[in-house]
Protein backbone atom coordinates (compact mmCIF):
# COMPACT_ATOMS: atom_id res chain seq x y z
CA UNK A 1 0.00 0.00 0.00
CA UNK A 2 1.39 3.41 -0.95
CA UNK A 3 1.42 6.37 1.46
CA UNK A 4 -1.20 8.12 -0.69
CA UNK A 5 -3.55 5.13 -0.37
CA UNK A 6 -2.88 4.85 3.34
CA UNK A 7 -3.68 8.54 3.88
CA UNK A 8 -6.88 8.11 1.87
CA UNK A 9 -7.96 5.14 4.00
CA UNK A 10 -7.19 6.98 7.25
CA UNK A 11 -9.28 9.97 6.13
CA UNK A 12 -12.13 7.66 5.06
CA UNK A 13 -12.17 5.78 8.39
CA UNK A 14 -12.13 9.06 10.31
CA UNK A 15 -15.05 10.43 8.29
CA UNK A 16 -17.18 7.28 8.46
CA UNK A 17 -16.51 6.03 11.99
CA UNK A 18 -15.31 9.21 13.73
CA UNK A 19 -12.36 7.36 15.28
CA UNK A 20 -9.86 9.17 17.46
CA UNK A 21 -6.28 9.77 16.38
CA UNK A 22 -5.09 7.05 18.77
CA UNK A 23 -7.60 4.53 17.39
CA UNK A 24 -6.70 5.37 13.79
CA UNK A 25 -2.98 4.98 14.55
CA UNK A 26 -3.61 1.58 16.16
CA UNK A 27 -5.80 0.35 13.28
CA UNK A 28 -3.37 1.33 10.52
CA UNK A 29 -0.14 0.61 12.41
CA UNK A 30 1.29 4.11 12.06
CA UNK A 31 2.45 6.86 14.40
CA UNK A 32 -0.09 9.41 15.56
CA UNK A 33 1.95 12.06 13.78
CA UNK A 34 1.21 10.31 10.47
CA UNK A 35 -2.52 10.28 11.31
CA UNK A 36 -2.48 14.03 11.98
CA UNK A 37 -0.72 14.59 8.66
CA UNK A 38 -3.34 12.49 6.85
CA UNK A 39 -6.21 14.44 8.43
CA UNK A 40 -4.60 17.75 7.52
CA UNK A 41 -3.91 16.91 3.86
CA UNK A 42 -4.68 14.06 1.46
CA UNK A 43 -1.20 14.42 -0.06
CA UNK A 44 1.59 12.93 2.09
CA UNK A 45 4.52 15.24 2.85
CA UNK A 46 7.74 14.41 0.98
CA UNK A 47 10.18 12.17 2.76
CA UNK A 48 13.57 13.49 3.71
CA UNK A 49 16.15 11.72 1.56
CA UNK A 50 19.58 11.40 3.21
CA UNK A 51 22.66 12.29 1.23
CA UNK A 52 23.80 9.38 -0.90
CA UNK A 53 27.46 9.02 0.02
CA UNK A 54 29.31 5.72 -0.47
CA UNK A 55 30.43 3.96 2.69
CA UNK A 56 34.19 3.76 3.33
CA UNK A 57 34.24 0.01 2.56
CA UNK A 58 32.92 0.70 -0.91
CA UNK A 59 35.74 3.10 -1.79
CA UNK A 60 38.19 0.61 -3.39
CA UNK A 61 35.43 -0.82 -5.60
CA UNK A 62 34.03 2.43 -6.98
CA UNK A 63 36.29 2.30 -10.09
CA UNK A 64 35.06 -1.25 -10.77
CA UNK A 65 31.43 -0.19 -10.53
CA UNK A 66 32.05 2.85 -12.73
CA UNK A 67 33.66 0.60 -15.34
CA UNK A 68 30.63 -1.71 -15.37
CA UNK A 69 28.23 1.21 -15.70
CA UNK A 70 30.20 2.77 -18.56
CA UNK A 71 30.31 -0.58 -20.37
CA UNK A 72 26.54 -0.92 -19.87
CA UNK A 73 25.98 2.30 -21.80
CA UNK A 74 27.40 0.61 -24.92
CA UNK A 75 25.73 -2.77 -24.35
CA UNK A 76 22.26 -3.85 -25.54
CA UNK A 77 19.53 -3.11 -23.01
CA UNK A 78 18.92 -6.77 -22.15
CA UNK A 79 22.60 -7.28 -21.30
CA UNK A 80 22.93 -4.39 -18.85
CA UNK A 81 23.43 -4.97 -15.15
CA UNK A 82 20.95 -4.42 -12.37
CA UNK A 83 22.30 -2.95 -9.14
CA UNK A 84 21.87 -6.34 -7.50
CA UNK A 85 23.89 -8.08 -10.20
CA UNK A 86 26.72 -5.56 -9.79
CA UNK A 87 26.79 -6.31 -6.07
CA UNK A 88 26.90 -10.04 -6.79
CA UNK A 89 29.86 -9.56 -9.15
CA UNK A 90 31.75 -7.55 -6.53
CA UNK A 91 31.28 -10.33 -3.99
CA UNK A 92 31.99 -13.24 -6.35
CA UNK A 93 34.84 -11.77 -8.44
CA UNK A 94 36.51 -9.34 -6.03
CA UNK A 95 35.64 -10.76 -2.60
CA UNK A 96 34.09 -7.44 -1.56
CA UNK A 97 32.62 -7.27 1.95
CA UNK A 98 29.96 -4.65 1.27
CA UNK A 99 26.22 -4.72 1.70
CA UNK A 100 23.83 -4.81 -1.24
CA UNK A 101 22.21 -1.62 0.03
CA UNK A 102 25.50 0.30 -0.15
CA UNK A 103 26.13 -0.84 -3.72
CA UNK A 104 22.56 -0.07 -4.84
CA UNK A 105 22.67 3.47 -3.44
CA UNK A 106 25.98 4.17 -5.15
CA UNK A 107 24.85 2.64 -8.46
CA UNK A 108 21.65 4.69 -8.49
CA UNK A 109 23.59 7.91 -7.81
CA UNK A 110 26.19 7.16 -10.48
CA UNK A 111 23.55 6.27 -13.08
CA UNK A 112 22.03 9.71 -12.67
CA UNK A 113 25.45 11.33 -12.99
CA UNK A 114 26.20 9.30 -16.13
CA UNK A 115 22.86 10.18 -17.68
CA UNK A 116 21.04 6.89 -17.00
CA UNK A 117 17.42 7.18 -15.91
CA UNK A 118 16.65 3.82 -14.37
CA UNK A 119 17.34 0.14 -13.90
CA UNK A 120 17.06 -2.49 -16.60
CA UNK A 121 16.06 -6.09 -15.98
CA UNK A 122 15.34 -9.24 -17.94
CA UNK A 123 12.25 -11.03 -16.59
CA UNK A 124 12.44 -14.81 -16.36
CA UNK A 125 9.19 -16.63 -17.14
CA UNK A 126 8.59 -20.26 -16.16
CA UNK A 127 5.66 -22.63 -16.39
CA UNK A 128 3.58 -23.27 -13.26
CA UNK A 129 5.14 -25.89 -11.01
CA UNK A 130 8.60 -25.59 -12.59
CA UNK A 131 11.42 -24.17 -10.49
CA UNK A 132 13.08 -21.08 -11.88
CA UNK A 133 15.47 -18.41 -10.68
CA UNK A 134 13.56 -15.39 -9.43
CA UNK A 135 14.58 -12.10 -11.03
CA UNK A 136 13.55 -8.74 -9.66
CA UNK A 137 12.60 -5.84 -11.83
CA UNK A 138 13.84 -2.53 -10.44
CA UNK A 139 12.73 0.91 -11.54
CA UNK A 140 13.51 4.35 -10.15
CA UNK A 141 10.73 6.90 -10.55
CA UNK A 142 10.11 10.46 -9.42
CA UNK A 143 6.58 11.36 -8.27
CA UNK A 144 6.01 14.98 -7.23
CA UNK A 145 9.76 15.38 -6.93
CA UNK A 146 10.15 12.41 -4.57
CA UNK A 147 12.48 9.63 -5.72
CA UNK A 148 11.28 6.11 -5.06
CA UNK A 149 12.31 2.56 -5.93
CA UNK A 150 9.67 0.08 -7.08
CA UNK A 151 9.87 -3.65 -7.73
CA UNK A 152 7.90 -5.86 -10.09
CA UNK A 153 7.69 -9.51 -9.03
CA UNK A 154 5.98 -12.15 -11.17
CA UNK A 155 5.33 -15.59 -9.69
CA UNK A 156 2.92 -18.52 -9.47
CA UNK A 157 3.83 -18.93 -5.77
CA UNK A 158 1.00 -17.24 -3.89
CA UNK A 159 2.67 -17.84 -0.51
CA UNK A 160 5.79 -15.98 -1.65
CA UNK A 161 3.77 -13.14 -3.18
CA UNK A 162 2.05 -12.65 0.19
CA UNK A 163 5.37 -11.90 1.89
CA UNK A 164 6.98 -9.81 -0.85
CA UNK A 165 4.29 -7.60 -2.38
CA UNK A 166 2.30 -4.55 -1.29
CA UNK A 167 -0.16 -4.61 -4.20
CA UNK A 168 -1.19 -7.69 -6.18
CA UNK A 169 -2.76 -8.24 -9.59
CA UNK A 170 -4.02 -11.73 -10.43
CA UNK A 171 -4.08 -12.58 -14.15
CA UNK A 172 -5.82 -15.37 -16.04
CA UNK A 173 -4.99 -15.88 -19.72
CA UNK A 174 -3.44 -12.43 -19.96
CA UNK A 175 -6.34 -10.57 -18.31
CA UNK A 176 -6.36 -9.03 -14.82
CA UNK A 177 -9.21 -10.68 -12.90
CA UNK A 178 -8.51 -9.24 -9.44
CA UNK A 179 -6.40 -6.38 -8.14
CA UNK A 180 -5.75 -4.68 -4.82
CA UNK A 181 -3.66 -4.73 -1.67
CA UNK A 182 -2.14 -8.09 -0.84
CA UNK A 183 -4.27 -8.42 2.29
CA UNK A 184 -7.53 -7.76 0.43
CA UNK A 185 -6.72 -10.01 -2.53
CA UNK A 186 -5.09 -12.95 -0.71
CA UNK A 187 -7.01 -12.91 2.59
CA UNK A 188 -10.42 -11.98 1.15
CA UNK A 189 -10.34 -13.07 -2.52
CA UNK A 190 -13.50 -12.50 -4.52
CA UNK A 191 -12.71 -13.94 -7.93
CA UNK A 192 -13.14 -17.77 -8.17
CA UNK A 193 -9.71 -18.14 -9.80
CA UNK A 194 -8.00 -16.23 -6.96
CA UNK A 195 -9.86 -18.37 -4.43
CA UNK A 196 -8.57 -21.49 -6.19
CA UNK A 197 -5.00 -20.19 -6.11
CA UNK A 198 -5.28 -19.49 -2.39
CA UNK A 199 -6.77 -22.91 -1.63
CA UNK A 200 -3.97 -24.61 -3.59
CA UNK A 201 -1.25 -23.27 -1.27
CA UNK A 202 0.05 -26.24 0.78
CA UNK A 203 -0.15 -25.95 4.57
CA UNK A 204 3.20 -26.79 6.26
CA UNK A 205 1.48 -28.72 9.05
CA UNK A 206 0.33 -32.36 8.61
CA UNK A 207 -2.31 -31.88 11.30
CA UNK A 208 -3.91 -29.09 9.23
CA UNK A 209 -4.08 -31.13 6.04
CA UNK A 210 -7.34 -30.46 4.23
CA UNK A 211 -9.38 -32.82 2.07
CA UNK A 212 -11.18 -30.05 0.19
CA UNK A 213 -11.76 -30.95 -3.42
CA UNK A 214 -10.41 -28.52 -6.04
CA UNK A 215 -12.94 -25.85 -6.98
CA UNK A 216 -11.58 -25.33 -10.50
CA UNK A 217 -12.07 -28.18 -12.94
CA UNK A 218 -11.14 -28.69 -16.57
CA UNK A 219 -8.12 -27.60 -18.58
CA UNK A 220 -6.75 -24.19 -19.52
CA UNK A 221 -8.24 -23.36 -22.94
CA UNK A 222 -6.20 -22.54 -26.00
CA UNK A 223 -5.69 -18.77 -26.36
CA UNK A 224 -6.60 -19.06 -30.06
CA UNK A 225 -10.05 -20.47 -29.22
CA UNK A 226 -11.13 -17.95 -26.60
CA UNK A 227 -14.35 -16.31 -27.69
CA UNK A 228 -16.51 -13.60 -26.19
CA UNK A 229 -17.42 -13.43 -22.53
CA UNK A 230 -15.36 -14.25 -19.48
CA UNK A 231 -12.25 -16.31 -20.27
CA UNK A 232 -12.68 -18.20 -16.99
CA UNK A 233 -16.33 -19.14 -17.59
CA UNK A 234 -15.65 -22.71 -18.90
CA UNK A 235 -14.03 -23.61 -15.55
CA UNK A 236 -15.86 -21.32 -13.12
CA UNK A 237 -18.15 -22.87 -10.44
CA UNK A 238 -20.22 -19.64 -10.32
CA UNK A 239 -20.75 -19.29 -14.08
CA UNK A 240 -24.02 -17.76 -15.32
CA UNK A 241 -25.34 -17.13 -18.81
CA UNK A 242 -24.19 -13.50 -18.78
CA UNK A 243 -20.61 -14.69 -18.15
CA UNK A 244 -20.56 -16.52 -21.49
CA UNK A 245 -21.85 -13.50 -23.43
CA UNK A 246 -20.16 -10.44 -21.88
CA UNK A 247 -16.61 -10.00 -20.65
CA UNK A 248 -16.77 -8.63 -17.08
CA UNK A 249 -15.03 -5.28 -16.50
CA UNK A 250 -12.72 -4.67 -13.55
CA UNK A 251 -15.03 -3.15 -10.92
CA UNK A 252 -14.14 -1.62 -7.54
CA UNK A 253 -15.97 -3.63 -4.86
CA UNK A 254 -14.14 -2.13 -1.87
CA UNK A 255 -11.41 0.43 -1.21
CA UNK A 256 -8.18 -0.83 -2.81
CA UNK A 257 -9.95 -3.94 -4.17
CA UNK A 258 -11.28 -4.56 -7.70
CA UNK A 259 -12.56 -7.74 -9.35
CA UNK A 260 -13.63 -8.74 -12.86
CA UNK A 261 -16.59 -11.01 -12.10
CA UNK A 262 -20.29 -10.43 -12.86
CA UNK A 263 -21.46 -12.50 -9.88
CA UNK A 264 -19.17 -11.03 -7.25
CA UNK A 265 -19.62 -7.46 -8.50
CA UNK A 266 -23.40 -7.90 -8.24
CA UNK A 267 -23.07 -9.32 -4.71
CA UNK A 268 -20.88 -6.37 -3.67
CA UNK A 269 -23.38 -3.91 -5.15
CA UNK A 270 -26.26 -5.57 -3.28
CA UNK A 271 -24.29 -5.42 -0.02
CA UNK A 272 -23.62 -1.69 -0.48
CA UNK A 273 -27.30 -1.11 -1.27
CA UNK A 274 -28.32 -2.89 1.97
CA UNK A 275 -25.91 -0.77 4.02
CA UNK A 276 -27.27 2.43 2.48
CA UNK A 277 -30.84 1.29 3.16
CA UNK A 278 -30.04 0.50 6.81
CA UNK A 279 -28.32 3.87 7.27
CA UNK A 280 -31.27 5.68 5.69
CA UNK A 281 -33.76 3.86 7.90
CA UNK A 282 -31.79 4.59 11.08
CA UNK A 283 -31.11 8.25 10.35
CA UNK A 284 -33.33 10.76 12.19
CA UNK A 285 -36.02 12.37 10.06
C-alpha positions in Angstrom: 0.0 0.0 0.0 1.4 3.4 -1.0 1.4 6.4 1.5 -1.2 8.1 -0.7 -3.6 5.1 -0.4 -2.9 4.8 3.3 -3.7 8.5 3.9 -6.9 8.1 1.9 -8.0 5.1 4.0 -7.2 7.0 7.3 -9.3 10.0 6.1 -12.1 7.7 5.1 -12.2 5.8 8.4 -12.1 9.1 10.3 -15.1 10.4 8.3 -17.2 7.3 8.5 -16.5 6.0 12.0 -15.3 9.2 13.7 -12.4 7.4 15.3 -9.9 9.2 17.5 -6.3 9.8 16.4 -5.1 7.0 18.8 -7.6 4.5 17.4 -6.7 5.4 13.8 -3.0 5.0 14.5 -3.6 1.6 16.2 -5.8 0.4 13.3 -3.4 1.3 10.5 -0.1 0.6 12.4 1.3 4.1 12.1 2.5 6.9 14.4 -0.1 9.4 15.6 2.0 12.1 13.8 1.2 10.3 10.5 -2.5 10.3 11.3 -2.5 14.0 12.0 -0.7 14.6 8.7 -3.3 12.5 6.9 -6.2 14.4 8.4 -4.6 17.8 7.5 -3.9 16.9 3.9 -4.7 14.1 1.5 -1.2 14.4 -0.1 1.6 12.9 2.1 4.5 15.2 2.9 7.7 14.4 1.0 10.2 12.2 2.8 13.6 13.5 3.7 16.2 11.7 1.6 19.6 11.4 3.2 22.7 12.3 1.2 23.8 9.4 -0.9 27.5 9.0 0.0 29.3 5.7 -0.5 30.4 4.0 2.7 34.2 3.8 3.3 34.2 0.0 2.6 32.9 0.7 -0.9 35.7 3.1 -1.8 38.2 0.6 -3.4 35.4 -0.8 -5.6 34.0 2.4 -7.0 36.3 2.3 -10.1 35.1 -1.3 -10.8 31.4 -0.2 -10.5 32.0 2.8 -12.7 33.7 0.6 -15.3 30.6 -1.7 -15.4 28.2 1.2 -15.7 30.2 2.8 -18.6 30.3 -0.6 -20.4 26.5 -0.9 -19.9 26.0 2.3 -21.8 27.4 0.6 -24.9 25.7 -2.8 -24.3 22.3 -3.9 -25.5 19.5 -3.1 -23.0 18.9 -6.8 -22.1 22.6 -7.3 -21.3 22.9 -4.4 -18.8 23.4 -5.0 -15.1 20.9 -4.4 -12.4 22.3 -3.0 -9.1 21.9 -6.3 -7.5 23.9 -8.1 -10.2 26.7 -5.6 -9.8 26.8 -6.3 -6.1 26.9 -10.0 -6.8 29.9 -9.6 -9.1 31.7 -7.5 -6.5 31.3 -10.3 -4.0 32.0 -13.2 -6.3 34.8 -11.8 -8.4 36.5 -9.3 -6.0 35.6 -10.8 -2.6 34.1 -7.4 -1.6 32.6 -7.3 2.0 30.0 -4.6 1.3 26.2 -4.7 1.7 23.8 -4.8 -1.2 22.2 -1.6 0.0 25.5 0.3 -0.2 26.1 -0.8 -3.7 22.6 -0.1 -4.8 22.7 3.5 -3.4 26.0 4.2 -5.1 24.9 2.6 -8.5 21.6 4.7 -8.5 23.6 7.9 -7.8 26.2 7.2 -10.5 23.6 6.3 -13.1 22.0 9.7 -12.7 25.5 11.3 -13.0 26.2 9.3 -16.1 22.9 10.2 -17.7 21.0 6.9 -17.0 17.4 7.2 -15.9 16.6 3.8 -14.4 17.3 0.1 -13.9 17.1 -2.5 -16.6 16.1 -6.1 -16.0 15.3 -9.2 -17.9 12.2 -11.0 -16.6 12.4 -14.8 -16.4 9.2 -16.6 -17.1 8.6 -20.3 -16.2 5.7 -22.6 -16.4 3.6 -23.3 -13.3 5.1 -25.9 -11.0 8.6 -25.6 -12.6 11.4 -24.2 -10.5 13.1 -21.1 -11.9 15.5 -18.4 -10.7 13.6 -15.4 -9.4 14.6 -12.1 -11.0 13.5 -8.7 -9.7 12.6 -5.8 -11.8 13.8 -2.5 -10.4 12.7 0.9 -11.5 13.5 4.4 -10.2 10.7 6.9 -10.5 10.1 10.5 -9.4 6.6 11.4 -8.3 6.0 15.0 -7.2 9.8 15.4 -6.9 10.1 12.4 -4.6 12.5 9.6 -5.7 11.3 6.1 -5.1 12.3 2.6 -5.9 9.7 0.1 -7.1 9.9 -3.6 -7.7 7.9 -5.9 -10.1 7.7 -9.5 -9.0 6.0 -12.2 -11.2 5.3 -15.6 -9.7 2.9 -18.5 -9.5 3.8 -18.9 -5.8 1.0 -17.2 -3.9 2.7 -17.8 -0.5 5.8 -16.0 -1.6 3.8 -13.1 -3.2 2.0 -12.6 0.2 5.4 -11.9 1.9 7.0 -9.8 -0.9 4.3 -7.6 -2.4 2.3 -4.6 -1.3 -0.2 -4.6 -4.2 -1.2 -7.7 -6.2 -2.8 -8.2 -9.6 -4.0 -11.7 -10.4 -4.1 -12.6 -14.1 -5.8 -15.4 -16.0 -5.0 -15.9 -19.7 -3.4 -12.4 -20.0 -6.3 -10.6 -18.3 -6.4 -9.0 -14.8 -9.2 -10.7 -12.9 -8.5 -9.2 -9.4 -6.4 -6.4 -8.1 -5.8 -4.7 -4.8 -3.7 -4.7 -1.7 -2.1 -8.1 -0.8 -4.3 -8.4 2.3 -7.5 -7.8 0.4 -6.7 -10.0 -2.5 -5.1 -12.9 -0.7 -7.0 -12.9 2.6 -10.4 -12.0 1.1 -10.3 -13.1 -2.5 -13.5 -12.5 -4.5 -12.7 -13.9 -7.9 -13.1 -17.8 -8.2 -9.7 -18.1 -9.8 -8.0 -16.2 -7.0 -9.9 -18.4 -4.4 -8.6 -21.5 -6.2 -5.0 -20.2 -6.1 -5.3 -19.5 -2.4 -6.8 -22.9 -1.6 -4.0 -24.6 -3.6 -1.2 -23.3 -1.3 0.1 -26.2 0.8 -0.1 -26.0 4.6 3.2 -26.8 6.3 1.5 -28.7 9.1 0.3 -32.4 8.6 -2.3 -31.9 11.3 -3.9 -29.1 9.2 -4.1 -31.1 6.0 -7.3 -30.5 4.2 -9.4 -32.8 2.1 -11.2 -30.0 0.2 -11.8 -30.9 -3.4 -10.4 -28.5 -6.0 -12.9 -25.9 -7.0 -11.6 -25.3 -10.5 -12.1 -28.2 -12.9 -11.1 -28.7 -16.6 -8.1 -27.6 -18.6 -6.8 -24.2 -19.5 -8.2 -23.4 -22.9 -6.2 -22.5 -26.0 -5.7 -18.8 -26.4 -6.6 -19.1 -30.1 -10.0 -20.5 -29.2 -11.1 -17.9 -26.6 -14.3 -16.3 -27.7 -16.5 -13.6 -26.2 -17.4 -13.4 -22.5 -15.4 -14.3 -19.5 -12.2 -16.3 -20.3 -12.7 -18.2 -17.0 -16.3 -19.1 -17.6 -15.6 -22.7 -18.9 -14.0 -23.6 -15.6 -15.9 -21.3 -13.1 -18.1 -22.9 -10.4 -20.2 -19.6 -10.3 -20.8 -19.3 -14.1 -24.0 -17.8 -15.3 -25.3 -17.1 -18.8 -24.2 -13.5 -18.8 -20.6 -14.7 -18.1 -20.6 -16.5 -21.5 -21.8 -13.5 -23.4 -20.2 -10.4 -21.9 -16.6 -10.0 -20.7 -16.8 -8.6 -17.1 -15.0 -5.3 -16.5 -12.7 -4.7 -13.5 -15.0 -3.1 -10.9 -14.1 -1.6 -7.5 -16.0 -3.6 -4.9 -14.1 -2.1 -1.9 -11.4 0.4 -1.2 -8.2 -0.8 -2.8 -9.9 -3.9 -4.2 -11.3 -4.6 -7.7 -12.6 -7.7 -9.3 -13.6 -8.7 -12.9 -16.6 -11.0 -12.1 -20.3 -10.4 -12.9 -21.5 -12.5 -9.9 -19.2 -11.0 -7.3 -19.6 -7.5 -8.5 -23.4 -7.9 -8.2 -23.1 -9.3 -4.7 -20.9 -6.4 -3.7 -23.4 -3.9 -5.2 -26.3 -5.6 -3.3 -24.3 -5.4 0.0 -23.6 -1.7 -0.5 -27.3 -1.1 -1.3 -28.3 -2.9 2.0 -25.9 -0.8 4.0 -27.3 2.4 2.5 -30.8 1.3 3.2 -30.0 0.5 6.8 -28.3 3.9 7.3 -31.3 5.7 5.7 -33.8 3.9 7.9 -31.8 4.6 11.1 -31.1 8.3 10.4 -33.3 10.8 12.2 -36.0 12.4 10.1 
